[in-house]
């Protein structure tokens, strides 16, 4: 199988994963490194290549968007844009060694929270006698930190979003998935603007375009499939992706 076919298929898989539950970066990044790009350039290029796919997915989900907690969609998106741009700037200026060491543990934490977050939230709510809920300010602070991470590295940031909303707001995976895709799009668009100006993301245009085309196809198909999946099945897919990505990243480390 030729190198460009592998890149194309990786783009399709990454776009579909981002639409369904997250983790597309973990497919796109190794494929770009295998195609000859340096790790930092591959990281920037994967973000650029996956942007059109997330935009396409967000368009499919546009009628399913619902506010997260008491936070407006506009405020959440503004925070995502600012954080994504800041994270992209950090990628281009800081060494990645210490942050990379923390990524598997962040993923493991997000996976555990996704698996048990809503149950824990219900138990705490029953014990306190009222619902547990993050304040709008807490939601925005959490989203800003996640957006910085998303702009810097991006791997499984969507999974982490669902994890935070699950334990902090008791939000179901299927209900939060459209907003997750919308915020992932905001983060990627912000980071892409900086990467196109200040990185070597365009150093291999044929590789970039090939992955981009695949990601668009995967993003549209994945979003249509996800909208038709029962809530329990979508949650299972997201959890399976989270567990798989966590294990693979620990093995890589």
N, C-alpha and C positions, 0 to 999 in steps of 0.2 A: 504494500500500500504506500503510495507516494506521500511525501511530507505535507503537501498542500491539502490532500484529501483528509489527512489526520487533523490538520488545523481546521478544515471546514466542519468535520464531524464534531470536533471539540467545541466549535462555536455553536452548533445546533444544540448539543447537550448542555452547554453553559447557559444559553438563552432559555431553554426549557426549564432547567433547574431554578434559575432566578425567578421565572414566572410562577412556578409551582410552590417552591419552598425556600429557595436560597442555596448558596454553595457553588454558584457558577464559576466563581473565580478559581476554585480549586481544580476545575477541569481546564479552564482557559490558560492559566498561568503555566502549568507544566508543558502544555502543548507549544506555547510560544517560546519557552526556554529550549525545548527540543528542536525548535525551528531555527535556533541560533541566536536568539536575543539574550542579552544579559538579564539577570534577575530584576534589576530596577527598571530597565527599559521594558521588560516583559510585563511587569506589574502595571506600569503606566499604560502600555499598549492594550492590555486586557481590559482596563477600565474604558479606554476609548472605544475599543471594539464592541464592548457589551452595551454601550449607551443606546444605540438604535434599537436593540432588542428589548431593553427595559422600557423605552419610550413606546414601542409597539405593544408591549404587555399592558402598560398603564392605560393606553388608549382602549384596549379591550375591556379593562376593568373600570373605565371612567364612570359608569352608572352605578357601580357597586361601592363607591367610596363612602365611608362613614367616619365621623370625627372620632378621635382617640381620647376617651375620657372627656374632660371638659375643655380640651384644647382645640382651637380652631385649626382647620386644615391649612389656612394661610400661614399662621404662626409656626406650625410644625414644619412646613415647607421652607420658610425663611431660615429657620434654625438649621435645617438639613443642608441648605445651600451654603450657609456661612461655615458650618463645621466641615463639610466636604472640601471646600476650598482650602481651609486651614490644614486639614489632614494631607491634602496633596502637596501643599507647600512644605510640610514636615518631611514627606517622603523624599523630596528633592534636595533637602538641606541636612537631614540628620542620618546617622548610621542606623541600620535596621536590626542589628544583632540582638539587642536587649528586647526590643519589641517583639521580634520573631519568637524569642524564647517564651514569651507570655501568651502567644496566640493559642497554642493547644489547650492551655488551662482556661483561657477565656471561652473557647469552644466547648470544653467539657462542662464548664459552669452553665453555659447557655443551654446545653443539651439536658442537663439535670433539671434546670428551671422549666424548660419546655415540657418535660415529662411529668413533673410533679407540681409545677407552679400553681395551676388552677385549684388543685386539691389543697395545697397549703393555704392558698388564699381563702378557700371556703372554711377550712378548719379555724384559721385565725378570726375570720368574720363571725363564726359561730361562738367562739370563745369570748369575743369582745361584745357581741350582741348587735353589731352593726357592720355594714359592708366595709371592706378594706379598699381604699382607693388612693392612688397617687394624686396629688394636687396638680393643677395645670402647670404650675411652675416646675414641679418635680419632673413631670413628663417632658417639658422642654429642656431641662438640664440634662436629663438622661438621653434625649434625642441628640443634643449637641455633642455629647461625648461619643455616642455611637457614630455620628456623622464624621467626626474627626477620625475615628478608627476606620470608617468606610473610605474616606478620602486617602488615608495613609496606606491601608492594605486592602480592605474591602472584603476579605474572605469571610463569608457567613455573617456579614453584618445584618442581613435580613433575618436570619435565624435568631440573632441576638435581639433584634427589635421585637420579634414575636415573643421571645422569652421575657423581656422586660414588661411588655404589655400584658402578658399572661399573669405574672405574679403580682404586678402592681395594680392591675385594673380588672383582673379576672376575665380578660378578653379572649374569646375563643379564636383558635387558629384560623378557621375559615372566615370569620368576621373581620379579622385584622389583616388578612392576606392582601386585599386590594390596596389598603393604605400602605402596607409594607412595600409593595411594588412602586407606588407613587413616590414614596420617600427615597427608595433606592434610586429611582430615576433622578430625583433632585440632587442627591449626593454625587452620582456619577456625572451628571451634566456639569456641576460646579467644578469637580476635579478635572474633568476633561478639558475645560477651558484653559486651565493652567498647564496641563500636560502638553497640549498642542503648542503652547507658546514656549515653554521652558524645558521640555524633556526631548528625548530622542524617539518618541512614540511613532513618528513618521519615518523612521530610518529604514523600515522594511515595509513599504506600502502594499506590496502584493500579499504579504502574509496578513497584514492588518485588515485589508479589504476582504480577504477570504474568510477570516474569522467573523468579521462584521456581518457579512451576508448570511453565514450560518446562524449567528446569534439572532438576527431578525426573524428568520424562519422558525427557529426554536422558541423564541419569545412569543410569537403569535400563536403557534400551535400549543405551547405549554399553557398559556393563559386561557385559551378556549377549553382545554381539557380540565384545568383546575376549576373553572367555574361550574363544571358539570359533575365534579366529584362530590360524593357525600361528605359531610363535615368530618366524620370519624376516619374516612379513608384519606382525606387531605391531611389531617393531623398525623396519621400514620406515615404518610409519604414524607412530611416535613421532619418527623422524628427520625425516620430511617436515614434520611439525608444527613441530619445533624450527627447521628451516631457514626455513620460511615466517614464523614469528613473529619470528625474528631480523631477517630482511630488512625486514619491515613496521615493526619498531620502529626500525631505523636510518633508514628513510624518514620515519617520523613525527618522529624527532629532527631 
